[in-house]
């Protein structure tokens, strides 16, 4: 599969078929996660965690093999860097036929953090189970996907704009569609993009549900995921340079990608 197909076909997997990851696939993933970079230049360290040896589990996951966690220094833009890097891993795993799902709340966080040896100056925001998808989904898997409407997205006109926020883009654009289908926490879809010539300005539309979430902004992780989707298919330069566009309520500038 090419990257566009990987992005458009990948789905969250919460039900696995209990097979162990093959040594070949594990070696590929471990080698890949050692070399993941993000445009913020913030190091994100990935760890493969043995679920049986460390007694790791989540009540919403069935039949998983192991887990992968990631740690990041607690610095400015760490959420976006984390989301970008983690999504690179998620997409690569899917290209190998390996399922994942972002878990930030439905786990014993303190235990996962201890196993990952998370330092005082680090944050472990999310983990993912890894395994081969089961053909039959568990009831809780079906229920969760239905509750968050995981197979739906807002229309393009609510996501994308031309020049400023007063000119919504109503027609489908192949590149922007890859951004529109980026996963987000509870499928809240905070990403907004203003396209201005060769520039893609990314903005976050905040949802009050996440304003008091722990010590980091979950929706900025989502923004990193959306940036990853765009920069996986667009050869461009990354910058943080607010263009000064008039903003709707609860919207803030995140970053810009300038296509070459």
WOVEN-V923186 format. One record per backbone hydrogen bond with DSSP energy under -1.0 kcal/mol. CO is the residue of the C=O (numbers start at 1). NH is the residue of the N-H. If there is no record, write none. Layout:
# WOVEN-V923186
co: [CO | CO]
nh: [NH | NH]
This chain:
# WOVEN-V923186
co: [2 | 3 | 4 | 5 | 6 | 14 | 15 | 22 | 23 | 24 | 25 | 26 | 27 | 28 | 29 | 32 | 38 | 45 | 47 | 49 | 50 | 51 | 58 | 62 | 63 | 66 | 67 | 68 | 69 | 71 | 72 | 73 | 75 | 77 | 78 | 79 | 80 | 81 | 82 | 83 | 84 | 85 | 86 | 87 | 88 | 89 | 90 | 91 | 93 | 93 | 94 | 99 | 100 | 103 | 105 | 107 | 108 | 109 | 110 | 111 | 112 | 113 | 114 | 119 | 121 | 123 | 127 | 128 | 130 | 130 | 131 | 132 | 138 | 139 | 140 | 141 | 142 | 143 | 144 | 145 | 149 | 155 | 156 | 156 | 159 | 160 | 161 | 162 | 164 | 167 | 173 | 174 | 176 | 177 | 179 | 184 | 185 | 190 | 192 | 193 | 194 | 195 | 196 | 198 | 199 | 200 | 201 | 202 | 202 | 203 | 204 | 207 | 208 | 210 | 213 | 217 | 217 | 218 | 219 | 220 | 221 | 222 | 223 | 224 | 225 | 226 | 227 | 228 | 230 | 230 | 235 | 237 | 239 | 248 | 250 | 252 | 255 | 256 | 257 | 258]
nh: [6 | 7 | 8 | 9 | 10 | 62 | 134 | 26 | 27 | 28 | 29 | 30 | 31 | 32 | 33 | 35 | 41 | 71 | 69 | 67 | 54 | 56 | 61 | 16 | 18 | 130 | 49 | 128 | 47 | 45 | 123 | 75 | 78 | 81 | 82 | 83 | 84 | 85 | 86 | 87 | 88 | 89 | 90 | 91 | 92 | 93 | 94 | 95 | 96 | 98 | 97 | 131 | 13 | 127 | 107 | 109 | 112 | 113 | 114 | 115 | 116 | 118 | 117 | 122 | 74 | 72 | 103 | 68 | 65 | 66 | 99 | 17 | 142 | 143 | 144 | 145 | 146 | 147 | 148 | 150 | 152 | 158 | 159 | 160 | 193 | 169 | 195 | 164 | 167 | 162 | 177 | 178 | 180 | 181 | 182 | 187 | 188 | 205 | 203 | 161 | 201 | 163 | 199 | 259 | 196 | 257 | 194 | 254 | 255 | 192 | 252 | 210 | 211 | 213 | 216 | 220 | 221 | 222 | 223 | 224 | 225 | 226 | 227 | 228 | 229 | 230 | 231 | 232 | 233 | 234 | 260 | 258 | 256 | 251 | 206 | 204 | 202 | 239 | 200 | 237]
